[in-house]
């Protein structure tokens, strides 16, 4: 399983736009083949910073999503709202306690 964490920093006046995009697309992302979990988080200290946390069956499933029409369309709308370049991390658990 792959855990994907993406840090997204938006223009302060564009956060509601992003939340709307997420609401429109979340069920499609969650239903994408290989997506096991999807969560949207907001930074407790910085109002315009969000994180998406998703779990994928494997690296191939994540890559298939990243190459999909769904991702391309959603990302194009989202990236227009950024104030900073996003940071993405793909993680594999070593030990869960």
Backbone bond lengths (Angstrom), bond angles and torsions (degrees), N, CA, C in turn:
res aa  C-N    CA-C-N  psi(-1)  N-CA   C-N-CA  omega(-1)  CA-C   N-CA-C  phi
1 X - - - 1.444 - - 1.532 109.25 -
2 X 1.315 115.06 142.65 1.461 122.81 178.30 1.524 108.14 -112.62
3 X 1.319 116.35 131.47 1.461 121.66 171.89 1.517 107.13 -103.03
4 X 1.305 115.51 131.01 1.464 121.13 -178.52 1.525 108.50 -118.44
5 X 1.323 116.16 122.86 1.461 122.34 177.21 1.522 107.21 -119.44
6 X 1.329 115.55 126.16 1.464 120.58 179.90 1.524 108.52 -124.10
7 X 1.334 115.45 124.38 1.469 121.97 176.91 1.523 107.92 -93.18
8 X 1.332 115.30 125.94 1.460 121.92 -175.80 1.526 109.04 -124.01
9 X 1.321 116.34 120.04 1.465 120.45 176.81 1.522 108.35 -111.37
10 X 1.326 115.01 122.32 1.458 121.46 -174.51 1.519 112.37 -107.33
11 X 1.321 115.04 158.84 1.449 119.90 168.54 1.538 105.46 -58.80
12 X 1.329 118.07 133.80 1.479 119.60 -173.87 1.530 114.64 -53.08
13 X 1.300 117.90 -33.69 1.465 119.81 -178.83 1.531 113.10 -86.70
14 X 1.325 117.34 6.04 1.474 121.35 -177.68 1.526 113.45 -111.93
15 X 1.335 118.05 3.63 1.466 119.71 -176.32 1.530 112.01 -64.67
16 X 1.322 117.51 -38.13 1.469 119.86 178.53 1.530 110.74 -64.87
17 X 1.339 116.14 -36.44 1.465 119.65 176.28 1.527 109.97 -59.89
18 X 1.336 116.18 -45.90 1.457 120.10 179.70 1.524 111.03 -62.32
19 X 1.320 116.87 -45.94 1.460 119.23 -179.61 1.530 110.93 -59.10
20 X 1.320 117.22 -36.38 1.456 121.22 176.18 1.518 112.22 -64.53
21 X 1.331 116.22 -44.23 1.469 120.63 177.74 1.523 110.22 -61.08
22 X 1.331 116.60 -43.13 1.461 120.13 179.54 1.527 110.55 -62.59
23 X 1.338 117.60 -44.19 1.463 120.84 179.47 1.520 111.38 -60.00
24 X 1.330 116.68 -39.03 1.464 121.19 -179.59 1.530 112.46 -69.45
25 X 1.318 117.52 -32.21 1.463 120.35 -171.06 1.526 114.93 -106.56
26 X 1.318 118.80 -12.67 1.473 120.85 -172.64 1.529 113.72 -58.63
27 X 1.324 118.03 -40.97 1.465 118.85 -178.19 1.525 111.53 -69.07
28 X 1.323 116.92 -31.91 1.465 120.52 177.85 1.538 111.00 -72.19
29 X 1.326 115.98 -39.62 1.470 119.91 177.81 1.522 109.20 -64.52
30 X 1.333 116.62 -48.47 1.466 120.84 -178.15 1.522 111.17 -61.42
31 X 1.335 117.36 -31.97 1.467 121.18 -179.62 1.527 112.96 -83.17
32 X 1.331 117.30 -6.94 1.464 119.99 -178.00 1.523 109.35 -65.02
33 X 1.319 116.26 138.88 1.465 121.58 -178.02 1.524 110.97 -55.35
34 X 1.313 116.45 121.91 1.458 121.34 178.01 1.511 114.26 99.92
35 X 1.345 118.74 -12.04 1.465 120.84 177.39 1.522 108.51 -82.13
36 X 1.330 115.95 121.18 1.454 121.48 -176.62 1.525 112.63 -102.40
37 X 1.340 116.82 -20.58 1.468 120.92 -172.48 1.518 108.37 -162.85
38 X 1.329 116.59 143.57 1.452 121.42 177.59 1.518 109.14 -145.86
39 X 1.328 115.76 133.14 1.461 121.27 -178.53 1.520 109.23 -143.97
40 X 1.327 116.61 141.80 1.458 122.55 172.64 1.515 107.44 -112.40
41 X 1.330 116.20 129.11 1.461 122.44 179.71 1.520 109.37 -123.98
42 X 1.321 115.07 155.42 1.459 121.28 177.34 1.521 108.26 -123.16
43 X 1.311 116.33 137.23 1.460 121.68 178.79 1.530 109.24 -61.76
44 X 1.325 117.00 135.78 1.463 120.18 -178.45 1.526 112.61 -75.87
45 X 1.326 117.57 -19.97 1.462 120.82 -176.60 1.526 114.12 -105.02
46 X 1.337 116.95 -23.18 1.467 120.55 -175.07 1.529 108.27 -126.95
47 X 1.323 116.46 110.48 1.470 121.82 -172.35 1.517 115.35 -60.44
48 X 1.312 118.16 -27.26 1.466 119.46 -174.99 1.536 112.92 -101.83
49 X 1.324 117.10 17.16 1.470 121.49 177.85 1.525 109.23 -113.81
50 X 1.326 114.24 127.02 1.465 122.66 179.60 1.530 108.74 -124.61
51 X 1.309 114.68 161.99 1.462 121.62 174.62 1.524 108.26 -133.31
52 X 1.316 116.37 138.36 1.455 119.43 166.97 1.521 106.58 -105.69
53 X 1.315 114.54 138.62 1.459 121.82 177.55 1.521 106.03 -124.08
54 X 1.309 116.11 122.59 1.463 119.43 178.60 1.522 109.51 -136.35
55 X 1.318 115.01 151.08 1.455 122.03 176.47 1.520 107.13 -116.73
56 X 1.325 115.26 135.37 1.459 121.76 -177.09 1.517 109.70 -125.17
57 X 1.304 115.75 146.52 1.465 122.13 -179.36 1.528 111.23 -51.39
58 X 1.335 115.99 -44.77 1.458 121.44 179.65 1.527 109.01 -163.67
59 X 1.313 116.69 176.89 1.471 121.48 -178.43 1.525 111.44 -61.95
60 X 1.328 117.15 -33.12 1.462 120.81 179.92 1.532 110.98 -66.35
61 X 1.319 117.04 -39.10 1.467 120.50 178.77 1.530 110.40 -65.94
62 X 1.325 116.76 -42.43 1.464 120.58 177.44 1.525 110.35 -62.03
63 X 1.309 117.04 -44.39 1.465 120.47 -179.55 1.529 111.35 -66.03
64 X 1.327 117.14 -37.94 1.467 119.90 177.37 1.530 110.03 -61.65
65 X 1.323 117.14 -40.89 1.462 120.64 176.24 1.527 110.51 -63.26
66 X 1.321 116.91 -44.89 1.463 120.97 -178.08 1.528 112.48 -64.41
67 X 1.319 117.81 -23.26 1.467 122.46 178.24 1.532 112.43 -94.92
68 X 1.316 117.06 -0.84 1.464 120.69 -173.79 1.526 112.79 -81.17
69 X 1.316 114.28 160.77 1.477 122.06 174.11 1.529 110.11 -61.14
70 X 1.322 116.72 -38.57 1.469 121.38 179.14 1.527 110.48 -57.91
71 X 1.326 117.05 -50.94 1.463 120.41 179.95 1.524 110.80 -63.82
72 X 1.319 117.26 -46.85 1.464 121.50 -178.02 1.524 111.04 -56.15
73 X 1.320 116.51 -46.69 1.466 121.52 -178.85 1.538 111.05 -67.22
74 X 1.328 116.48 -47.32 1.468 120.94 -178.14 1.522 111.04 -65.33
75 X 1.324 116.84 -43.94 1.462 121.51 -178.01 1.527 111.45 -65.95
76 X 1.315 117.63 -38.26 1.472 120.79 179.00 1.522 110.30 -60.82
77 X 1.317 116.93 -42.27 1.467 120.47 179.16 1.525 111.19 -69.97
78 X 1.324 116.66 -37.51 1.462 121.30 -176.27 1.519 112.14 -74.03
79 X 1.318 118.21 -43.78 1.462 120.22 -173.53 1.527 113.05 -65.45
80 X 1.315 117.58 -22.02 1.469 120.67 176.73 1.528 111.67 -67.54
81 X 1.326 117.56 -14.26 1.467 122.47 -176.56 1.523 113.75 -98.49
82 X 1.334 117.87 -6.98 1.464 121.69 -174.34 1.530 112.88 -69.39
83 X 1.338 114.57 148.15 1.459 120.58 169.23 1.529 110.14 -106.61
84 X 1.322 116.72 -18.09 1.469 123.80 177.75 1.518 108.22 -139.05
85 X 1.308 115.52 156.74 1.464 120.79 175.94 1.534 109.01 -64.66
86 X 1.332 117.61 133.71 1.467 119.52 179.27 1.528 111.25 -68.80
87 X 1.324 114.68 157.94 1.462 121.16 177.05 1.521 107.74 -122.69
88 X 1.320 116.62 127.94 1.460 121.63 -177.16 1.522 110.20 -120.27
89 X 1.312 114.82 141.84 1.455 121.60 179.79 1.526 108.50 -132.50
90 X 1.320 116.95 130.52 1.456 122.46 173.85 1.520 106.71 -109.17
91 X 1.316 115.91 124.51 1.458 121.79 -173.18 1.522 111.48 -124.90
92 X 1.308 114.63 148.85 1.450 121.00 173.99 1.523 106.70 -124.01
93 X 1.321 117.63 129.05 1.463 121.29 -178.53 1.512 110.41 -66.37
94 X 1.305 114.89 139.62 1.462 121.47 173.27 1.526 109.25 -101.40
95 X 1.335 114.55 -43.00 1.443 118.76 -179.21 1.534 108.81 -151.96
96 X 1.311 116.71 133.71 1.452 121.86 176.29 1.520 106.88 -115.97
97 X 1.319 116.10 126.65 1.469 121.05 -177.17 1.508 111.72 -105.01
